[in-house]
Amino acid sequence: MTGSDRDFIELDGVEKVFEVRRRTGFLKRERRLVRAVDSISFRVRRGEMVGYIGPNGAGKSTTIKMLTGILTPSAGRLRVAGIDPSAERTRLAHRIGVVFGQRTTLWWDLPLVDSYRLMRRMYRIPGARYRENLDRLVELLDLSGLLEVPVRQLSLGQRMRGDIVAALLHDPEVLYLDEPTIGLDVVSKAKVRAFLREVNAEHGTTVLLTTHDLQDIEQLCKRVMVIDHGRLMYDGALAGLHSVGESERTLVVDLERELPPIEVPAPARVVRVDGPRQWLAFPASESAAPLVARIAARHPLVDLSVREPDIEAVIAKLLRSPGRAPEPPAERATA
């Protein structure tokens, strides 16, 4: 692996400060500097799939916008595939794909396929390559019956799949995904996740994923970064995040009849009993298999399911942990 592959995405001390003004008197205004991203540094290797998560307002979208060249950093150094995004935005656009869950890149009143034809011209995709990519992506994401439907008539989940196709038509080396499974049902989510794994494995596409769905991270990313108040709070394996944040999964057990609380070895514990149904908590960093096997061998089971921890709760516990950097003070000036 070359140095450029190891440091395919590079951020060194990157900051983004916005100036917000508000009137405080007849001729007086207050100028407030909001530090949305605060000295962030990290590297992403070519072909990595990385989760980039944090509370609302943490600085995730600001980071993505700087990586695409939409915003210019206030300080620090940023490179994607050796390119300065804000200085060479057009050149970079041919090497990246972007999907924002709440915003579409498709033309609202045109049939889906017309948006793709327009993008072929924008990216100057050769005809044979365009047809091959379109056929493959449409089949994988089950959009063949929707190509002639105007975008405004698509459901949110259908539009999300349409946006993913649009982002990949030109074979980007980097894919930025913001809530890619929002609005999808369970079956569609599974299809999108399987598709993203295939794109990453077969084409070596580098993926930076922001999401509130912990299962997206667990099924797609080996590495996760947590940002809060513009600062990078964690960078490592998901299991390590669970350990630091002390998060728990919940095993919901339906028994044939009402029984006393099930005896399980620590750190697992029964947290609630309601008739024949019992809720057991256990560390999210551990496998559920031994606990399930133990219960199935000793108790009359009807059904059971595992509920994942809420990603916001995991992050909240992490941010409350000792050693967390204090929230930076707001910077103010009057004018």
Secondary structure by P-SEA (a helix, b strand, c coil): ccccccccbbbcbbbbbbbbbbbccccbbbbbbbccccccccccccbbbbbbbbcccccaaaaaaaaaccccccbbbbbccccccccccccccccbbbbbcccccccccccaaaaaaaaaaaacccaaaaaaaaaaaaaaaccccccccccccccaaaaaaaaaaaaccccccbbbbccccccccaaaaaaaaaaaaaaaaacbbbbbbbcccaaaaaacccbbbbbccccccccccaaaaaaaabbbbbbbbbccccccccccccccccccccccbbbbbccccccaaaaaaaaaacccccbbbbbbccaaaaaaaaaacccccccccbbbbcc
